[in-house]
Structures are given as C-alpha cells and as structure tokens.
Amino acid sequence: MHPFERELSVSTDDIEFELRGVKEIGWADFLLNPRKLRGSDFLMRWSQGVWSEKRLIDAINKTDQFYAIPYGPSGTAPTDDVRAFELYFERLEAAGLGNIKRPDLLVFKIADKQFVDMFLAVIGGEEELPFITEDKLQDLISKAIIAVECENSLWVAEKMPDYRTSLKAQKRLGGKLGLSKTAVLPTVIIKEEDRIPLSKWQQENKIPIHVWHVFFERAFGLSFDEAQRLVAEGFILPTEQIFQAPGGATTKKAIYKYYYHYAYPLGIANERPLLVPAFIEDKNGHILPYVKFEGGSLEITSDALELLKLL
C-alpha cells in the first residue's frame, strides 16, 4: 500500500461521517495523482492526527524541562494543506524511504535543545528528517531520552461507558484480569504491523519507545517494553479490524488495545479544542467539506514528568 494511503487508513468501525451522495472524489481533480478519496473521514483523520501530535509537542515544550520534535514522516509532513501532505509522501516514496517505520516524535532534555536546533538547521529543518537515512542521524538520535509513537481517538475519555470500571478475571484470558470484549473505555493502541519495526528501531538505536495516545480531553502513555510484556504474558489479545484506505481498498489488520489501567496518565486538557468547518476545493470548483480540530492544549502530568526525569 502506498505510504499516503497507509497513513490515512481508517478502521471501518470509526467511519461515522459519510457524505451522502458522494461516492468518490478523484485526487486527479485536485491536481494530484489518480488515487481517490471517499467521504470526509480521511480528511478528518489527517486533521486529527496533525492536531494531536502538535498538542503533544506543545505540551512537552511548555514544561521547560524537555524538548520534543517531530521525527516520523507523519509529524514532519506539511500540516496545513492535505494536498501538500500527499505530495510530501510522493517525494518520500520516490526517495525509496516510503516504507521505513520510524517513531513519530523524539524527546530530549531541555539542556540539549541548542544542539538539536543546530542539527536541524544544518540539514534544512525537521521536515527533511524522513529523507535522511538513520546512520546519518545518530548524533541526533543518541541525544533523545525516548522516542514516541503517537495515536489518537475521537472520544471524550472520561465519558466512555467503562471508564473507571475495574479489571476482573476473564475466562478468555485464562483468569487474568481484563474486561469483556464489548467494553468501551480508553485504550492505548498498537498495530501488529508496527510491533516488529518498532522493536527493531528500539533495539538498533538503544532509545526506549513509548506510545502516547491522545483523546479529546486527556492522554495516556505506555512504554513499548511494557506493551510487549502484556502481550507475551497473555494479558492483552489481538483484535482484528478492517481498515479502509482513501482509495477504497480494505485490509484486515490485527491491533492491540491496552486498557488505560496499564498506562500512565500523560496529559490533561487545560483548554479543549474547537471543531471547526473546513473544505478542499478542486480545480473545477467541487467542494469536499470536513471538520478539523483547532486550538486546545494539554498539560503534562506530574507522573509523566517524573517518569521522563528517570530516563
């Protein structure tokens, strides 16, 4: 699958905002390639992903103790134009680097901010990171205290039905603690297809990876090592979901949903975002509306700050 389509793939369980009467819209009509965008869900996912990563970076950088930068292609790609976003992935694929998996963020101690900024200035800015092989980035990577894989969900976590429900022994888990398959609660998600490349990245670079999952009003974190342990010991089982790409192709993927009970509280919103109308317009005046996130801010919890200080 093309990296652009993989980046914007959406679980069919999450496709809720269908545009009535819109069957498909050719990207060629937007002066791009022939791939097709169906409905507004994919534009919303792009907007949501951009928003959540920016909230995490802003929250870390406001601590005055740590410094975060985007590292993976989704975080360094253009953030204000979905067409530029796709062209960025076209360039990435042309460079032969489209299928390389990297964590989304790198987090440093504030003392290393000057070094990081100078390194980025020399290479032409953070947006150039995905086009440079990692053997040439080791001076930068080695300064990081953690790498972060970002996920996000369109939920108000505290209003989910099983939020604050205690884990209980489950027969399907061999008596281990858990919740029913139908429970609706905040989870930290890792895709099966990402586990091996993330594990390889962590091992090769000797930098611990954490997964940070952003909800509407709060965020949770989970170390990749702990996530691997929970799977290996049978506390978390895979869930199979169908994902649809902008071009319409569907694929089955196994994902792991880690109960927030196993995660640490990462951030709490001190200002919620606004949902505002937006649209793209093709060369013939055809308009595709969608909703995007604007504003809002997270405050990193004391628990998360203490954890980062220990790394």
N, C-alpha and C positions, 0 to 999 in steps of 0.2 A: 504494500500500500504506500502511496506517495506520502512523504512526511507531513505535508499540509493536511491531507485527509486524516492521517493518523492523529495529528494534534487536535483536530476539531471533531473527532468521532464522539458520539453521544450515546449513552446507554438508552435503548428504546424505552426503558422504564421511566426515563426522565424527560422524554419528549412530550411536552404538555401544551406547547404554544404553537399549534398548527395554524397556518394562514388558510382560511377557507378559499377555495377557488384557485390557489396557487399550486400547480403540480410540480414544476421545476423551473429553475431560472438558470440559463446558461452563463457560465463565467465568461464565455467568449463575448457576450454582450456587454461585459464590463471591461473590455479591452484586456482581458486576461486569457488564460488557456481554456480549453473546452470542458473542464470539469464543471459539474452542475451543483448548485446549492439548493436544497429543498427546505422550505419553511424558514422560520426565524430562529429556530432552536440553536443552529450552529453559530449564527452571529451572536446570540446571547451567550453561548458558551465561550466564544472568543472574548467578548467583553468582560464576562465574569472572571475568566482566568487572568486577564490583564489586571483587572481591579484587585483581585485577591493577592497576587504577587506584589503589586505596588504597596498594598496595605502592610504586608509583612516587612518589606524593605523599609518603609517609612517608620514602622513601629520599632524595628531594631535600631535604626539610625537615630531615633529620638532618645534612646537610652543613655547616650553619651558614654557608653561602656563598650559597645560593639558596633561593627560596621558591616553592612550586607550589600552585596552587589548581585545582579542577575548573572547567571552563568550558562544555563542551558539555552537552546535556541528560542524556546517559547518566551523566556524572560528578556532576552536581548533583542527580539524582533520588534519592529515598529508597533507602537501601542495606540496610535490614533487613527489608523486607516487600515481596514481589513484587506483592501487591495494591495497596499504596500506590504502587509503581513504575508500575503500569499507569495508575492514576488520575492520576498526575503527567503522563503522556503525553496523557491525555484533556484535561487542562487546557491543555497546550501546544497541542494541535490546536485547541481552542476559541478560543485566543488568536490563531489564524492563523499560528503560528510553528512548526508541527509539521514542516514540510519544509525548514526552513533548516538548512544544514550548517555547523557550527562545529567547530573542533578541540576535543579533549576536555580539554586542560589548558593553562594559561598558566604560564610560569616567569619569575620575576623575580629580580633581585639582592636579597640579604637586606637591603640598605640601604633598599629600597622596601617592606618588609613593613608598616611602620606605615601608610603611605599606603594600601596595598591593603586592610588590615584596616578602616581607617576608611571607605573607599569601600564595602566590602561591608556594613558596619554601617548606613550611610545608606540603602542600597537594600533592606535587610531580610534580608541574608545571601546566601551564594553560591548557594543553591537558587533565588533569584529571577533570576539572570543570564539564563537562556534566555527569560524573559518580557519582557526589555527589548531594544529594538532597538539595533543596534550603534552607531548615530550618537550614542546617549546613553552609550555605554561607552568612547568614545575616550580619555578621560583614563586609564582603567584599562589598556586595550589598549596604549596607547603606551608604558607603562612596562615591558611584557614584553620579555624578550630573545629568547624563542622561544615558539611555540605547538606543542602536541604532539597528534598523532593516535595513540591507543592501540589496540593489537591484542594478542591473546593466543592461546596454543595449549596444548593438553593433551598436552605432550610433555616428557620429560626430554631437553633438547637434546644433551647430551654422549653420550647413549646411542643417538641416531639413527644408523642404519647408515652414512650417508655423511658424518657429522660428521668433519671433518679430511681429507676427500677433496679433493685438489687439482683446480682447474678445468682442463679440457683443451679443445682446439679441437673445436668441434662443427659438423658439416656443416649442420644445420638453422639454425645461427646464422651461416652464411656464413664459417665458420672462426674466428669469435670464441670466446673462452673461455666454458665453461659446463659443465654436467653433463647426463646423459641425462634424458629426461622422467620416468623412473621413479625417479630418485634421491630418497632420503628424508633430508632434512637440515634444519637450522633455516633458515627464510626470514623475511624481513620482508614483510608482505603489504599491498598497497593495492588496493582495489576500483576498477575502471574508473569506476563511477558516482560515486566520490568525487574523482577526479582533477580534473575541471573546477571543482567548487565549492571545493575546497581551494586550487587555483591562483588562483581569483578572490579568495578570502579573503586569501591571502598578498599578492597584488598590491594590493588595496584598503587593507589595514591596514599594509602595509610591515613585517610581522613574519615572519621565517623560520619555516617549519613543519618539524618533524622527526617521523618516525614511530618510535614506541618499541614494540617487540614483546616481550612477556613470555612466557617459557617457565617450566617448573616451577622451575628452579634458576638461571636466568640470563636476561638481557635484552639485546637488541641495538637499536641506533638507526641511522637512516638519514635524511639530510636529504631533504626533498621535492624540492629542486632536483636533487640527485644522482639520485634515483629517476627524475625526468623525463628527465634526460640519458641514463640507461641504456636507457630505452625508446626515445627518439628515435634513438639510435645503434644500435639493434638488438641490444643485449646481453641484454635481457630481453623475452620474447614473452608475450602474454596467454595465460592458461589459462581455459578455460570450465568453470564448475562450476554444479551445480544446487543452489539454496538452498531450504529449506523453512521457512515461517513457522509460528508456533504454531497458526494456524487451518487449516493443511494445505496452503495454496496454495504452489505451487512456481514458481520463476522461474530463468531462466538468467542468470548474471552472469559477466562477464569479470573476472578478478583478475590481479594481477601478483605473482609470487613472486620476491623479490630474494634471491639467495644471501647468507648471512651474511658471506661473504667481502667483499662490498661494504659491509657495515655496520661500525659501530664497537661495541666491547664496551661496553655501557651499565651493566650491573649484574650482580653475582654474589650468590647467596643465601648469607647467613651463618646463616640459620635457615629450614629448609624448612617449608612449610605442612602442616597436618593436613587430611586428608579426613574429614569427619565427617557422620553421617547427619542429614537434616533432612526436613521434610514440610510440606505445606499441607493444611488440612482444610476441607471445605466446610460449609455450614450444616446439611447432613444427616448429617455425620459421615464423609463419603467422604474418604479419605486418599490423597494422591499423594506418595510418598517421592522424595527425590533426595539427591545428595551435594553438599556445599558445601565451600569452602575456608575454613580458619581459620588465622590467625597467619602466621608466616613473615616474613622481612624480606630486603630487598635492600640491598646496599652499592654505591653509585655508584662506578664505576671511575675511576682517575686520568685515563685517556684522556678519558672523558666530561667530567670536571671541567675539564680543560684546554680542551676544546672550548667549554664554556659560558663560560669566562673570556674567550675571544677574541670572543664575540658582543657 
